[in-house]
Amino acid sequence: MALAFPIGYLLAYMCKDELLAGRSWFLALSLISFIAGSWFFLSDVNYISLSCFFAAIISGVAYWKSFDKRLTKIKR
């Protein structure tokens, strides 16, 4: 889980051109992963819930960084 934040930043940095176009998809993936992770956690299937929370953090960081003007400006 500790690697989710650096991987999210790396994903946002490497996919700069996709941040604006995929903003709604990052939000949807984050919400669905969080809901699924909560469901599996309450169902005592912890290994799947941790995977879902990992995906939720990664996509949440990418969604958050999509609002960063310095990161999303297009260099021509």
N, C-alpha and C positions, 0 to 999 in steps of 0.2 A: 504494500500500500504506500510505502514511503516513496517509491519510484514513480508513482502516478503523476505527481506534480511536475517533476523534471521531464517526463515523457510528454506530458501535455504541452509544456513550453516548447519542446523540441518539435512536436507535431505542428504547432502553430508557426514556428519559425520556418520549417521546411515546406509548409503548404501555404505560403502567404497569399498566393493568388486564389486559393480556394476558400479562404476565411470569409470573405464577403458573400460569395455565392452559396456557401454551405452553412450560413449562420443559423437558419431555421432548422437544418438537419442536425447540427450540433446540439441545439437546444432540445429537440425531440429525442435524440439519443440519450442525452443526459437525464431527462425526466423519466423516460422509459426504463433506463438502467437503474435509476434510483428506486423506482416503484418495484421493479422486479427484484432488486437486491433486498428491499425491505420485506417483500413477500417470502423470499427464500430464507431470510434470516428468521422470520417468525415460524417458518416451517421446519426449522432446525436442519437446513441443508447449507451449512456454513461455507463450504468451498465454492458453491455457485454464487452465494450472496457476496462473497469477497470479490469474485470476478466481475459481478455486476457493478459493485461500488467502484472498482478500479476503472471500468469503462465510463462510469458516470463522472468520475473526477477528471479523467483525460478529456472527455468531450466538454465538460464544464469549463476547464481551463482554455480550451480552444475557442469556445463561445465567448468567454470573457476577453480573450486577446483579440477577437474579431472587432472589438470597438476601439482598439489601440490605433490611433492615426499614424503613428510612426511606423508601425509594423505593416499596415495594410496599404500604404501608399505605393503606387505602381511606378517603378523606375523604367524610363524608356530611353 
